[in-house]
Amino acid sequence: MSVTIGIDIGTSGTKTIAIDETGTILASASAEYPCSYPKPGWSEQSPELWWDATVQTLKGVLASGKFRPADVAGIGLSGQMHGSVFLDDAGAVIRPALLWNDQRTAAECREIEERAGGREALVKMVANIALTGYTAPKLLWVRRHEPKNWDRVRQVLLPKDYIRYKLTGTYATEVSDASGTLMLDVANRRWSKELLGKLDLDPAILPPCYESYEVSGEVNAAASEATGLAVGTPVVGGGGDQPAGAVGNGIVRQGVVSATMGTSGVIFAHADEVGFDPQGRLQRGCHAVPGAYYTMGVVLSAGGSFQWFRNELGKAEVAMAKEQGIDPYYLLTAEAALAGPGGEGLFFLPYLTGERAPHFDPDAKGGWIGLTVRHGRPHMIRAVLEGATYAMRDSLELIREMGVHVTQVRLSGGGARNPIWRQIQADVYGADAVTLNSTEGPAFGVALLAQVGTGGFASVPEACDATIRTVETTPVDPKVKEFYDRGFKIYGKLYTDLKDTFKQMTELVESQA
């Protein structure tokens, strides 16, 4: 039996699974940990929390009795992207890691764009614009604001790559996660010496960069003693959580797109070419599939908008669901089903935390538009579901503009579990929506990459074809699709019309401070 292990280092916890060569999950374990918010807009975490959780969950899956440590052919690593782990010359952590959702680096983003020679020049170098979540501006922030810490920095790692270092003693990363640092020459799948030079960053602080399936190190004696893994167990490159999750959803060929409707929403597409958009409206990177790329759009409050409604306006449903032992979201979507498509002209803008793709507007605000006395809770709930889905379609349309013909959308996250929302997504996206047998996302994806890297499969697409199957298909309703096509045009115009007003609202609030 060929067993591989996938470890996903998330923001709120670590998930570890073990699979066999058929993709069957043999064991699973998870462990949670806290996040620190020292100041408004700051988000930090101790890397040792990740290691403690990794040790705990590895012990958990090894204790399942379904396989022996000697059966483990390889390990794959995934994790939250963009975070920065600063190590000294002894490999010790210098300060807590700055995470993907840390917003302190707006000035550094402007500096990067200026040093690069403008936005278009930056996109040509690294395929992306400078966003506060990325790693490069975090390095500049520490250099500027914590010079004593910066003087000690000898290595910078991404979250999952710190776990690699703890398992193997090796400094390494891989191309999919490195794409989110803003320091990778994505087109050529290597660190961008040109941008690093313009930013006065020493390339030596960045680790060697592998393809996602390649073996990057082996479990050492210290890690074996801590976890129970066998010494010498190979560890492959792995992937950032989004590319790894795409492998777990079988997004390894053009035409098939994933739509993950979690707190944030992500539209992810496989691409054979890196592509170029001078405005950088979508995130681009190297896929975990060798020689391939990805295009990704992120909606900051997709499922998060529905979660907000549940928490603030759905307290009666939450109480009722608790009494009945059911999910409150099912009660809320049942109400939404009472309203027809479009909710009699009611729209919802899901910009509760600003917006990333395609607007990159931190001042954007949420709200219902079109309220009349005919509208009630069913219309309002349905508008939330439709508004979040319209926001996802914004990114999908940009992907289509790149020449990607979308034949199927694979759903995951909370938006995949409810039949009403599945139908809304199929009709808004204009493509059949499917759910899969694979539900473990990034951990499953990197376990498959470990199968490829250790000889279980000849390629990543072959591994996906052998293990991932469609469970249910929600076909497009052509009549409703045509209605949503018209609604989408109105939805897009609402942001354009209100953009300047959103900024004025922000300035009004700030004037009270």
C-alpha positions as CSV (number, residue, x, y, z in Angstrom):
1,M,0.0,0.0,0.0
2,S,1.3,3.4,-1.0
3,V,0.2,6.0,1.5
4,T,0.8,9.7,1.2
5,I,0.1,12.5,3.7
6,G,-1.2,16.0,3.0
7,I,-0.7,18.7,5.6
8,D,-2.5,22.1,5.2
9,I,-1.4,24.9,7.4
10,G,-4.4,27.2,7.6
11,T,-5.0,30.5,9.3
12,S,-7.2,29.1,12.1
13,G,-5.9,25.5,12.2
14,T,-4.0,22.7,10.6
15,K,-5.6,19.7,8.7
16,T,-3.6,16.5,8.0
17,I,-4.9,13.6,6.0
18,A,-3.5,10.3,4.8
19,I,-4.7,8.7,1.5
20,D,-3.9,5.6,-0.4
21,E,-3.2,5.3,-4.1
22,T,-6.9,5.3,-5.0
23,G,-7.5,8.6,-3.2
24,T,-9.3,7.0,-0.3
25,I,-8.9,8.9,2.9
26,L,-7.5,6.6,5.5
27,A,-7.2,9.0,8.4
28,S,-7.7,12.7,9.2
29,A,-6.9,15.0,12.1
30,S,-7.1,18.7,12.8
31,A,-5.9,21.2,15.4
32,E,-6.9,24.8,15.9
33,Y,-4.8,27.8,17.1
34,P,-5.3,31.5,17.6
35,C,-4.4,34.5,15.5
36,S,-3.1,37.8,17.0
37,Y,-4.2,41.3,16.1
38,P,-1.8,43.7,17.8
39,K,-3.2,46.8,16.1
40,P,-6.2,47.5,13.8
41,G,-5.5,46.0,10.4
42,W,-2.6,43.9,11.7
43,S,-2.6,40.1,11.7
44,E,0.2,37.9,13.1
45,Q,0.8,34.3,14.2
46,S,3.6,32.4,15.9
47,P,5.0,29.8,13.5
48,E,5.5,27.5,16.5
49,L,1.7,27.2,16.7
50,W,1.8,25.6,13.2
51,W,4.6,23.2,14.1
52,D,2.8,22.1,17.3
53,A,-0.4,21.5,15.4
54,T,1.5,19.6,12.7
55,V,3.1,17.3,15.3
56,Q,-0.3,16.8,16.9
57,T,-2.2,16.0,13.7
58,L,0.6,13.8,12.3
59,K,0.5,11.7,15.5
60,G,-3.2,11.6,15.2
61,V,-3.2,10.1,11.7
62,L,-0.4,7.7,12.5
63,A,-2.3,6.5,15.5
64,S,-5.3,5.5,13.3
65,G,-3.9,2.0,12.9
66,K,-4.8,2.1,9.2
67,F,-1.2,2.1,8.1
68,R,2.4,2.0,9.4
69,P,4.9,4.9,9.3
70,A,6.9,2.7,6.9
71,D,4.0,2.7,4.5
72,V,4.2,6.5,4.0
73,A,5.7,7.1,0.6
74,G,5.7,10.9,0.8
75,I,4.4,14.0,2.3
76,G,2.9,17.1,0.7
77,L,2.6,20.5,2.3
78,S,0.0,23.3,1.7
79,G,-0.8,26.4,3.6
80,Q,-2.0,30.0,3.8
81,M,-0.3,32.0,1.1
82,H,1.7,35.3,1.4
83,G,2.7,35.0,5.0
84,S,6.3,35.8,6.0
85,V,8.4,33.8,8.5
86,F,11.7,35.6,9.4
87,L,14.6,33.4,10.5
88,D,18.0,34.2,11.9
89,D,21.3,32.5,11.0
90,A,20.5,29.7,13.5
91,G,17.1,29.1,11.9
92,A,15.3,30.6,14.9
93,V,12.1,32.6,14.4
94,I,12.8,36.4,14.9
95,R,9.3,37.7,15.2
96,P,5.7,36.5,14.7
97,A,4.8,35.9,11.0
98,L,2.9,38.6,9.2
99,L,-0.2,36.9,7.6
100,W,-2.0,37.2,4.3
101,N,-4.7,39.4,5.7
102,D,-2.4,41.9,7.4
103,Q,-3.1,45.4,6.0
104,R,-0.2,47.5,7.4
105,T,1.8,47.7,4.1
106,A,-0.1,50.2,1.9
107,A,2.9,52.6,1.9
108,E,5.2,49.7,1.0
109,C,3.0,48.7,-1.9
110,R,3.2,52.2,-3.3
111,E,7.0,52.1,-2.9
112,I,7.2,48.8,-4.8
113,E,5.2,50.1,-7.7
114,E,7.3,53.3,-7.8
115,R,10.6,51.4,-7.6
116,A,9.5,49.0,-10.4
117,G,8.8,51.9,-12.7
118,G,5.0,51.8,-12.5
119,R,2.2,49.3,-12.4
120,E,2.5,48.0,-15.9
121,A,6.3,47.5,-15.5
122,L,5.7,45.6,-12.2
123,V,3.1,43.3,-13.8
124,K,5.6,42.5,-16.6
125,M,8.2,41.5,-14.0
126,V,6.1,39.4,-11.6
127,A,2.6,39.1,-13.3
128,N,0.8,40.9,-10.4
129,I,0.3,44.3,-8.9
130,A,1.4,45.1,-5.3
131,L,-1.3,44.1,-2.8
132,T,-1.0,44.6,1.0
133,G,-1.4,40.8,1.5
134,Y,1.7,39.9,-0.5
135,T,5.0,39.0,1.1
136,A,7.3,41.5,-0.6
137,P,5.7,44.6,1.0
138,K,6.0,42.8,4.4
139,L,9.7,42.5,4.0
140,L,10.0,46.2,3.2
141,W,7.8,47.0,6.3
142,V,10.0,45.1,8.7
143,R,13.1,46.7,7.1
144,R,11.7,50.2,7.6
145,H,10.0,49.8,11.0
146,E,12.0,47.1,12.7
147,P,15.6,47.6,11.6
148,K,17.1,45.6,14.5
149,N,15.0,42.6,13.5
150,W,15.8,43.1,9.8
151,D,19.5,43.0,10.5
152,R,19.1,39.5,11.9
153,V,17.1,38.1,8.9
154,R,19.0,35.4,7.0
155,Q,16.0,33.5,5.6
156,V,12.4,34.3,4.7
157,L,9.9,31.4,4.4
158,L,6.2,31.0,3.6
159,P,4.1,29.3,6.3
160,K,4.1,25.8,4.8
161,D,7.8,26.1,4.1
162,Y,8.6,26.7,7.7
163,I,7.0,23.3,8.4
164,R,9.2,21.8,5.6
165,Y,12.2,23.3,7.4
166,K,11.1,21.7,10.7
167,L,10.5,18.4,9.1
168,T,13.6,18.2,7.0
169,G,16.1,20.9,8.0
170,T,15.9,22.2,4.4
171,Y,15.1,25.7,3.2
172,A,12.9,25.3,0.1
173,T,9.7,26.5,-1.5
174,E,7.8,25.8,-4.7
175,V,6.5,27.9,-7.6
176,S,2.8,28.1,-6.8
177,D,3.2,29.5,-3.3
178,A,6.2,31.6,-4.4
179,S,4.0,33.3,-7.0
180,G,2.1,35.0,-4.1
181,T,5.2,36.7,-2.7
182,L,5.4,39.3,-5.5
183,M,9.0,38.3,-5.9
184,L,8.7,35.5,-8.4
185,D,9.2,35.9,-12.2
186,V,6.1,33.9,-12.8
187,A,6.5,33.5,-16.6
188,N,9.9,31.9,-16.1
189,R,9.1,30.2,-12.7
190,R,12.1,31.6,-10.9
191,W,12.9,34.5,-8.5
192,S,12.9,37.9,-10.1
193,K,16.4,39.2,-9.9
194,E,15.2,42.3,-11.6
195,L,12.6,43.3,-9.0
196,L,14.7,42.1,-6.1
197,G,17.5,44.4,-7.3
198,K,15.1,47.4,-7.6
199,L,13.9,46.7,-4.0
200,D,17.5,46.2,-2.6
201,L,16.6,42.7,-1.4
202,D,19.3,40.1,-1.2
203,P,18.2,36.9,-3.2
204,A,20.1,34.8,-0.6
205,I,17.2,35.4,1.9
206,L,14.9,33.4,-0.4
207,P,15.0,29.6,-0.5
208,P,15.5,27.4,-3.6
209,C,12.3,27.1,-5.6
210,Y,11.0,23.7,-6.8
211,E,8.1,22.4,-8.9
212,S,5.2,21.4,-6.7
213,Y,5.5,17.6,-7.2
214,E,9.3,17.5,-6.8
215,V,11.0,16.0,-3.7
216,S,12.5,18.9,-1.8
217,G,13.8,17.1,1.3
218,E,13.5,14.1,3.7
219,V,12.2,13.8,7.2
220,N,15.2,14.1,9.6
221,A,15.8,12.4,12.9
222,A,14.5,15.2,15.1
223,A,11.2,15.4,13.2
224,S,10.9,11.6,13.2
225,E,11.2,11.6,17.0
226,A,8.7,14.4,17.3
227,T,6.1,13.0,15.0
228,G,6.6,9.3,14.5
229,L,7.3,9.6,10.8
230,A,10.1,7.4,9.4
231,V,13.5,9.0,8.9
232,G,14.0,9.6,5.2
233,T,10.3,10.0,4.2
234,P,10.3,12.3,1.1
235,V,8.6,15.7,1.3
236,V,7.5,17.2,-2.0
237,G,7.2,20.9,-2.9
238,G,3.4,21.0,-2.3
239,G,1.4,24.2,-3.0
240,G,-0.2,27.3,-1.7
241,D,-3.7,26.6,-0.4
242,Q,-5.5,27.9,-3.5
243,P,-3.4,26.0,-6.1
244,A,-3.3,22.9,-3.9
245,G,-7.1,23.1,-3.5
246,A,-7.4,23.4,-7.2
247,V,-5.5,20.1,-7.6
248,G,-7.8,18.6,-5.0
249,N,-10.8,19.8,-7.2
250,G,-9.2,18.5,-10.5
251,I,-8.6,22.0,-12.0
252,V,-5.7,20.8,-14.1
253,R,-6.9,21.5,-17.6
254,Q,-8.3,24.6,-19.4
255,G,-12.1,24.9,-19.4
256,V,-12.7,23.6,-15.9
257,V,-12.9,26.4,-13.3
258,S,-13.4,26.2,-9.5
259,A,-15.7,28.5,-7.5
260,T,-14.9,28.3,-3.8
261,M,-17.6,30.1,-1.8
262,G,-16.2,30.4,1.7
263,T,-15.9,33.5,3.9
264,S,-14.0,34.9,0.9
265,G,-14.8,33.6,-2.6
266,V,-12.2,32.4,-5.1
267,I,-12.6,31.8,-8.8
268,F,-9.6,29.7,-10.0
269,A,-8.8,28.7,-13.5
270,H,-6.0,26.6,-15.1
271,A,-4.1,28.4,-17.9
272,D,-1.6,27.1,-20.4
273,E,0.0,30.5,-20.7
274,V,0.7,33.1,-18.0
275,G,-1.2,35.8,-19.8
276,F,-0.8,39.6,-19.3
277,D,-3.2,42.2,-18.0
278,P,-1.4,45.6,-17.4
279,Q,-4.1,46.5,-14.8
280,G,-3.4,43.3,-12.8
281,R,-7.1,42.8,-12.1
282,L,-6.7,39.1,-11.4
283,Q,-3.9,37.3,-9.5
284,R,-1.6,35.1,-11.6
285,G,0.8,32.5,-10.7
286,C,2.5,29.2,-11.5
287,H,0.1,26.3,-11.1
288,A,1.0,23.2,-9.1
289,V,0.8,21.4,-12.5
290,P,4.3,21.6,-14.1
291,G,4.5,24.1,-17.0
292,A,1.0,25.5,-16.3
293,Y,-0.3,28.7,-14.7
294,Y,-3.3,29.8,-12.8
295,T,-5.6,32.9,-12.9
296,M,-7.4,33.7,-9.7
297,G,-10.0,36.3,-8.6
298,V,-10.8,36.8,-4.9
299,V,-14.0,38.2,-3.5
300,L,-13.4,39.3,0.1
301,S,-16.9,38.8,1.5
302,A,-18.7,36.2,-0.6
303,G,-20.0,33.6,1.8
304,G,-19.0,36.1,4.5
305,S,-21.9,38.3,3.4
306,F,-24.3,35.5,4.1
307,Q,-22.5,34.7,7.4
308,W,-23.0,38.4,8.4
309,F,-26.7,38.2,7.6
310,R,-27.0,35.0,9.7
311,N,-25.2,36.6,12.6
312,E,-26.8,40.0,12.6
313,L,-30.3,39.5,11.1
314,G,-30.9,35.8,11.3
315,K,-30.8,35.3,15.1
316,A,-34.3,33.8,15.1
317,E,-33.3,31.2,12.5
318,V,-30.1,30.4,14.5
319,A,-32.2,29.8,17.6
320,M,-34.8,27.7,15.7
321,A,-32.1,25.7,14.0
322,K,-30.4,24.9,17.3
323,E,-33.7,23.6,18.7
324,Q,-34.2,21.4,15.6
325,G,-30.6,20.3,15.3
326,I,-30.2,21.6,11.8
327,D,-28.0,24.1,10.0
328,P,-29.5,27.7,10.2
329,Y,-28.3,28.3,6.6
330,Y,-30.9,25.8,5.4
331,L,-33.7,27.8,7.1
332,L,-32.4,31.0,5.6
333,T,-32.1,29.6,2.0
334,A,-35.5,28.1,2.4
335,E,-36.8,31.6,2.9
336,A,-34.8,32.8,-0.1
337,A,-36.5,30.2,-2.3
338,L,-39.8,32.0,-1.6
339,A,-38.5,34.9,-3.7
340,G,-38.0,34.4,-7.4
341,P,-34.7,35.1,-9.3
342,G,-33.8,38.8,-9.0
343,G,-35.9,39.3,-5.9
344,E,-38.3,41.7,-7.7
345,G,-35.5,44.1,-8.6
346,L,-33.5,44.0,-5.3
347,F,-29.7,43.9,-5.5
348,F,-27.1,43.4,-2.8
349,L,-23.5,44.7,-3.0
350,P,-21.3,42.3,-0.9
351,Y,-18.5,44.7,-0.3
352,L,-18.7,44.4,3.5
353,T,-14.9,44.5,3.9
354,G,-14.0,46.4,0.7
355,E,-13.2,44.4,-2.4
356,R,-10.3,42.8,-4.1
357,A,-11.0,41.5,-7.7
358,P,-11.7,43.2,-9.9
359,H,-12.0,46.6,-8.2
360,F,-9.1,46.6,-5.6
361,D,-11.1,49.1,-3.6
362,P,-10.8,49.2,0.2
363,D,-13.5,51.9,0.4
364,A,-16.2,49.8,-1.3
365,K,-19.3,49.4,0.9
366,G,-22.1,46.8,1.0
367,G,-25.8,47.3,1.0
368,W,-29.2,46.5,-0.6
369,I,-30.3,48.7,-3.5
370,G,-33.8,48.8,-4.9
371,L,-35.8,48.2,-1.7
372,T,-39.5,48.8,-1.9
373,V,-42.5,48.1,0.4
374,R,-43.0,44.8,-1.5
375,H,-39.7,43.4,-0.3
376,G,-39.4,41.2,2.7
377,R,-36.8,38.9,4.2
378,P,-37.0,36.3,1.4
379,H,-36.1,38.9,-1.1
380,M,-33.3,40.3,1.0
381,I,-31.8,36.9,1.7
382,R,-31.9,35.9,-2.0
383,A,-30.3,39.2,-3.0
384,V,-27.4,38.4,-0.6
385,L,-26.9,35.0,-2.4
386,E,-27.2,36.6,-5.8
387,G,-24.9,39.5,-5.0
388,A,-22.1,37.3,-3.7
389,T,-22.4,35.2,-6.9
390,Y,-22.5,38.3,-9.1
391,A,-19.2,39.3,-7.4
392,M,-17.7,35.9,-8.2
393,R,-18.9,36.3,-11.8
394,D,-16.9,39.6,-12.1
395,S,-13.7,37.5,-11.9
396,L,-15.1,34.7,-14.1
397,E,-15.8,37.3,-16.9
398,L,-12.2,38.5,-16.7
399,I,-11.1,34.9,-17.1
400,R,-13.3,34.5,-20.1
401,E,-11.8,37.8,-21.6
402,M,-8.4,36.0,-21.4
403,G,-9.8,33.5,-23.9
404,V,-10.5,30.7,-21.4
405,H,-13.7,28.8,-22.6
406,V,-15.5,27.8,-19.4
407,T,-17.3,24.5,-19.8
408,Q,-17.8,23.6,-16.2
409,V,-17.6,25.2,-12.8
410,R,-16.7,23.0,-9.8
411,L,-18.2,24.2,-6.6
412,S,-16.7,23.9,-3.1
413,G,-17.2,25.7,0.3
414,G,-20.5,26.6,1.9
415,G,-22.0,27.6,-1.5
416,A,-21.7,24.1,-2.7
417,R,-23.6,22.5,0.1
418,N,-27.0,24.1,-0.6
419,P,-29.1,23.2,-3.7
420,I,-30.6,26.7,-4.0
421,W,-27.3,28.4,-4.0
422,R,-25.9,25.8,-6.4
423,Q,-28.6,26.6,-8.9
424,I,-28.1,30.3,-8.5
425,Q,-24.4,29.8,-9.2
426,A,-25.0,27.7,-12.3
427,D,-27.4,30.3,-13.7
428,V,-25.3,33.3,-12.8
429,Y,-22.1,31.8,-14.1
430,G,-23.8,30.4,-17.2
431,A,-22.1,27.0,-16.8
432,D,-23.1,23.7,-15.4
433,A,-22.1,23.5,-11.7
434,V,-20.8,20.3,-10.2
435,T,-19.8,19.0,-6.8
436,L,-17.2,16.3,-6.3
437,N,-16.3,13.4,-4.1
438,S,-13.2,15.3,-3.0
439,T,-14.0,17.6,-0.1
440,E,-10.7,17.9,1.7
441,G,-9.3,20.7,-0.6
442,P,-5.7,21.7,-0.2
443,A,-4.7,18.7,2.1
444,F,-6.0,16.3,-0.5
445,G,-4.4,18.2,-3.3
446,V,-0.9,18.0,-1.8
447,A,-1.4,14.4,-0.9
448,L,-2.0,13.8,-4.6
449,L,1.2,15.8,-5.4
450,A,3.1,13.5,-3.1
451,Q,1.7,10.5,-4.9
452,V,3.0,12.0,-8.2
453,G,6.4,13.0,-6.7
454,T,7.0,9.5,-5.3
455,G,6.0,7.6,-8.4
456,G,2.4,6.7,-7.6
457,F,1.2,8.5,-10.8
458,A,3.0,9.8,-13.9
459,S,1.4,13.2,-13.8
460,V,-0.8,15.5,-11.8
461,P,-3.7,15.3,-14.3
462,E,-3.4,11.5,-14.2
463,A,-3.6,11.5,-10.4
464,C,-6.7,13.7,-10.5
465,D,-8.4,11.6,-13.1
466,A,-7.9,8.5,-11.1
467,T,-9.2,9.9,-7.8
468,I,-11.7,12.7,-8.4
469,R,-15.3,12.1,-9.5
470,T,-18.4,14.2,-10.1
471,V,-21.1,13.6,-7.4
472,E,-23.8,15.9,-8.7
473,T,-24.4,18.2,-11.6
474,T,-26.6,21.3,-11.5
475,P,-27.5,22.3,-15.1
476,V,-28.0,25.8,-16.2
477,D,-31.6,27.0,-16.6
478,P,-31.4,28.9,-20.0
479,K,-34.3,31.2,-19.2
480,V,-33.0,32.2,-15.7
481,K,-29.5,32.5,-17.1
482,E,-30.7,35.1,-19.6
483,F,-32.4,37.0,-16.8
484,Y,-29.2,37.0,-14.7
485,D,-27.2,38.2,-17.7
486,R,-29.3,41.3,-17.7
487,G,-29.1,41.6,-13.9
488,F,-25.3,41.3,-14.0
489,K,-25.0,44.4,-16.2
490,I,-27.0,46.4,-13.7
491,Y,-25.0,45.0,-10.8
492,G,-21.8,46.1,-12.4
493,K,-23.1,49.6,-13.1
494,L,-24.0,50.0,-9.4
495,Y,-20.4,49.9,-8.3
496,T,-19.3,52.2,-11.0
497,D,-22.0,54.7,-10.1
498,L,-21.2,54.6,-6.4
499,K,-17.4,54.3,-6.4
500,D,-16.8,58.0,-5.6
501,T,-19.6,58.0,-3.0
502,F,-18.0,55.1,-1.2
503,K,-14.8,57.1,-0.8
504,Q,-16.7,60.1,0.5
505,M,-18.4,57.8,3.0
506,T,-15.0,56.6,4.3
507,E,-13.7,60.2,4.5
508,L,-16.9,61.1,6.5
509,V,-16.2,58.4,9.1
510,E,-12.5,59.3,9.3
511,S,-13.4,62.9,10.0
512,Q,-15.1,61.8,13.3
513,A,-11.9,60.1,14.5
